[in-house]
């Protein structure tokens, strides 16, 4: 889709316009579409644009521990340590296989280590 192509090409203006038009035409976006956009923004390290997409994905799948883990990393990168800790706790609660990693992540945040 045009939005992903523009994101990867690092043309944020075109990407934002294409994404807005896409959302106007298709307001109910599915998780797969959101994940493709997240991947595209990740490829250019645009964490600020990823945050609202992950929030939207969490609305679609509020019991997805992996998404909460991703959200924790994004919040940490954006400087929201408390939000990152809360999201990591949620990831560990929802996905027991992520519990140990979530606890390490929280300890790193509490110790002030960069993530």
Secondary structure, 3 states (H helix, E strand, C coil): CHHHHHHHCCCHHHHHHHHHHHHHHCCCCCHHHHHHHHHHHHHCCCHHHHHHHHHHHHHHCCCCHHHHHHHHHHHHHCCCHHHHHHHHHHHHHHCHHHHHHHHHHHHHHHHCCCC
